């Protein structure tokens, strides 16, 4: 457990503030390093008051209008999802698509991987984050698991997969309708590859599993650990790679294809609590990814879920991803992870109470 190091470095400097008649003002900047990958993030407490300038306030009238304007031509709505989306060959997927509950899985017309299905989650064209249900997410993840198991039976070299979501335009979604995308193939993409290499090296160096050590360390500290929900350990990231990042680590499995239905339901339930938290913070747009690896590529790895919020939607909104993130690969922290964890606990405790009623 002592092998996990949470490194942060502070700098203090003075400026003359023009909005306070140029009086001296002491500022403090904190740089954090991710304990596994050494990626950096930076925090200035003064930016907390500037968060609204970074994210703005959602224009719900604009969101509603865009949802209404795009619904009539949405290929994911109604029967369009079965008549206007691509099918897989029957030899791969009998009938060309997979369905469960409201979820429908089908082929992507513009694939970015050997296997890149799209999974529509709901019949509704637009849902607020708090309206997305555990059943909708759970059915979507189950279809992803079914598809992955099918392709791996045919091609065991398909060892790397992710399940991903862009929600609303600021998060990169081309369609408003709630959906996910799976990427699966023989080669992991950059960040996924770095995770796998780093946990393997950690185990060679320390003789223990990184994620087991991380869970134990965060649980004992209690600053960022939110709770255990089923087989998933929820916590905020010490050095986040996106705004208000929350992660979930599976207790022992690295392969989505081997995760149980209950595990997927518990994950989905946890995600809805995070989405309720985001909406409670006034945030509607988000990205998430579930990372998975199988076979001999999984030394020390665990299924890992990451979710971050994105820019709010309003006329002429600014992008929340700029030189700091794109070219310096450093994230800006607006809410300290320790504060975010305390707020998130309220939603998990509330959700647990409602679940047990």
Secondary structure, DSSP 8 states (H G I E B T S, - for coil): -TT---EEEEEEEEEEEGGGTTEEEEEEEEEEE-TTT--EEEEEGGGGGGHHHHH----HHHHHHHHHHHHTT-TTSTTHHHHSSB---TTTSTTS-EEETTEEEEE-TT-SSSB-EEEE--SSS---GGG--HHHHHHHHHHHHHHHHHHHHH-TT--EEEEEEEESGGGT-SS-S-EEEEEEESS--HHHHHHHHHHHHHHHHHSS-HHHHHHHHHHHH-SSEEEEETTEEEEE-TT-SSTT-EEEEESS---GGG--HHHHHHHHHHHHHHHHHHHHTT---EEEEEEEE-GGG-TT---EEEEEE-----TT---S--HHHHTS-EEEESS-HHHHHHHHHHHHHHHHHHHH-
